[in-house]
């Protein structure tokens, strides 16, 4: 597993770290998609729902001039 290799190489003094990460997976699955959007995408797309962003990306083809993409 790539994650296991990464964790073991980056944190060699924490042999139980990978196991602890695996034990967190069930709790992470319970996090709603709206919370994930808030955490990772709010700075990029503001309050635009991620579904709208994906739809517009697919419909626009190669055009990258989306109205809700603000330059900061």
KEKEKOL-322006 format. One record per atom (N, C-alpha, C): residue number from 0; atom name; x, y, z. Coordinates in pm, whole numbers, plus 50000, padded with zeros to 5 digits. Layout:
REM KEKEKOL-322006
 num atome    c1    c2    c3
 NUM    CA     X     Y     Z
...
REM end
This chain:
REM KEKEKOL-322006
 num atome    c1    c2    c3
   0     N 50085 49882 50000
   0    CA 50000 50000 50000
   0     C 50089 50125 50000
   1     N 50062 50215 49910
   1    CA 50143 50336 49896
   1     C 50136 50422 50022
   2     N 50018 50433 50081
   2    CA 50005 50513 50202
   2     C 50089 50455 50315
   3     N 50086 50324 50328
   3    CA 50165 50260 50433
   3     C 50314 50287 50412
   4     N 50360 50274 50290
   4    CA 50501 50302 50260
   4     C 50537 50446 50293
   5     N 50450 50537 50254
   5    CA 50474 50679 50281
   5     C 50482 50705 50431
   6     N 50384 50655 50505
   6    CA 50379 50679 50649
   6     C 50502 50620 50717
   7     N 50539 50500 50678
   7    CA 50655 50436 50741
   7     C 50785 50509 50708
   8     N 50796 50564 50587
   8    CA 50919 50635 50552
   8     C 50924 50776 50612
   9     N 50810 50841 50624
   9    CA 50807 50978 50677
   9     C 50804 50984 50829
  10     N 50754 50878 50891
  10    CA 50740 50874 51037
  10     C 50800 50744 51092
  11     N 50928 50722 51072
  11    CA 50989 50595 51114
  11     C 50986 50572 51265
  12     N 50975 50678 51342
  12    CA 50973 50664 51488
  12     C 50832 50644 51543
  13     N 50734 50631 51454
  13    CA 50596 50610 51496
  13     C 50540 50484 51428
  14     N 50580 50367 51474
  14    CA 50542 50243 51405
  14     C 50391 50214 51404
  15     N 50317 50274 51494
  15    CA 50172 50248 51499
  15     C 50090 50352 51423
  16     N 50155 50448 51363
  16    CA 50085 50558 51296
  16     C 49993 50509 51183
  17     N 50040 50418 51098
  17    CA 49958 50370 50988
  17     C 49833 50299 51040
  18     N 49848 50217 51139
  18    CA 49733 50149 51198
  18     C 49631 50247 51255
  19     N 49681 50351 51319
  19    CA 49592 50453 51373
  19     C 49517 50526 51262
  20     N 49585 50550 51150
  20    CA 49518 50612 51035
  20     C 49405 50523 50983
  21     N 49433 50394 50974
  21    CA 49330 50301 50926
  21     C 49208 50300 51019
  22     N 49234 50312 51149
  22    CA 49123 50314 51244
  22     C 49039 50441 51233
  23     N 49090 50545 51174
  23    CA 49016 50670 51155
  23     C 48924 50667 51033
  24     N 48945 50574 50942
  24    CA 48867 50571 50818
  24     C 48716 50566 50838
  25     N 48664 50482 50928
  25    CA 48518 50481 50945
  25     C 48462 50618 50985
  26     N 48532 50689 51072
  26    CA 48486 50821 51113
  26     C 48493 50919 50996
  27     N 48596 50909 50914
  27    CA 48608 50999 50799
  27     C 48498 50976 50697
  28     N 48452 50853 50685
  28    CA 48344 50823 50590
  28     C 48213 50890 50631
  29     N 48201 50922 50759
  29    CA 48078 50984 50808
  29     C 48075 51134 50784
  30     N 48186 51194 50743
  30    CA 48190 51338 50716
  30     C 48113 51365 50587
  31     N 48022 51460 50593
  31    CA 47937 51488 50477
  31     C 48016 51559 50367
  32     N 47966 51546 50245
  32    CA 48032 51610 50131
  32     C 48032 51762 50144
  33     N 47929 51818 50207
  33    CA 47925 51964 50224
  33     C 48036 52012 50318
  34     N 48070 51932 50416
  34    CA 48180 51967 50506
  34     C 48312 51960 50431
  35     N 48329 51858 50348
  35    CA 48451 51846 50267
  35     C 48463 51967 50173
  36     N 48352 52007 50113
  36    CA 48353 52125 50026
  36     C 48399 52248 50103
  37     N 48344 52268 50221
  37    CA 48382 52383 50303
  37     C 48531 52382 50334
  38     N 48582 52267 50373
  38    CA 48723 52257 50413
  38     C 48819 52283 50298
  39     N 48790 52229 50182
  39    CA 48889 52229 50075
  39     C 48861 52323 49958
  40     N 48736 52361 49936
  40    CA 48705 52434 49814
  40     C 48649 52574 49836
  41     N 48616 52613 49956
  41    CA 48549 52742 49977
  41     C 48637 52859 49933
  42     N 48766 52851 49951
  42    CA 48854 52960 49907
  42     C 48860 52969 49755
  43     N 48846 52857 49689
  43    CA 48855 52854 49544
  43     C 48726 52896 49475
  44     N 48614 52842 49522
  44    CA 48487 52865 49451
  44     C 48383 52937 49535
  45     N 48417 52980 49653
  45    CA 48321 53051 49737
  45     C 48205 52962 49778
  46     N 48085 53014 49763
  46    CA 47967 52938 49805
  46     C 47904 52860 49691
  47     N 47971 52855 49578
  47    CA 47921 52779 49464
  47     C 47926 52630 49497
  48     N 47814 52559 49485
  48    CA 47816 52415 49512
  48     C 47911 52343 49417
  49     N 47981 52245 49468
  49    CA 48080 52173 49387
  49     C 48013 52104 49268
  50     N 47886 52062 49285
  50    CA 47814 52000 49174
  50     C 47800 52099 49057
  51     N 47774 52225 49089
  51    CA 47763 52328 48985
  51     C 47896 52348 48916
  52     N 48002 52353 48993
  52    CA 48135 52369 48937
  52     C 48169 52256 48842
  53     N 48145 52133 48883
  53    CA 48177 52018 48799
  53     C 48091 52019 48672
  54     N 47962 52047 48688
  54    CA 47874 52054 48571
  54     C 47923 52158 48471
  55     N 47955 52276 48521
  55    CA 48002 52383 48433
  55     C 48135 52349 48367
  56     N 48221 52281 48439
  56    CA 48349 52239 48381
  56     C 48325 52143 48265
  57     N 48235 52049 48286
  57    CA 48206 51951 48182
  57     C 48138 52015 48061
  58     N 48048 52109 48086
  58    CA 47975 52173 47977
  58     C 48059 52275 47901
  59     N 48160 52332 47966
  59    CA 48237 52439 47901
  59     C 48350 52387 47813
  60     N 48379 52260 47821
  60    CA 48488 52206 47739
  60     C 48622 52260 47783
  61     N 48692 52327 47692
  61    CA 48826 52376 47724
  61     C 48828 52519 47776
  62     N 48713 52581 47791
  62    CA 48708 52718 47841
  62     C 48726 52720 47992
  63     N 48818 52800 48041
  63    CA 48845 52807 48184
  63     C 48802 52941 48244
  64     N 48710 53010 48183
  64    CA 48668 53141 48229
  64     C 48535 53130 48304
  65     N 48535 53063 48419
  65    CA 48414 53045 48495
  65     C 48387 53168 48578
  66     N 48261 53211 48588
  66    CA 48228 53337 48654
  66     C 48255 53340 48804
  67     N 48257 53227 48871
  67    CA 48275 53228 49016
  67     C 48419 53203 49058
  68     N 48511 53199 48963
  68    CA 48653 53183 48996
  68     C 48711 53321 49019
  69     N 48733 53356 49144
  69    CA 48787 53489 49173
  69     C 48939 53483 49184
  70     N 49004 53582 49133
  70    CA 49149 53591 49143
  70     C 49182 53675 49264
  71     N 49263 53620 49353
  71    CA 49296 53691 49477
  71     C 49442 53720 49486
REM end
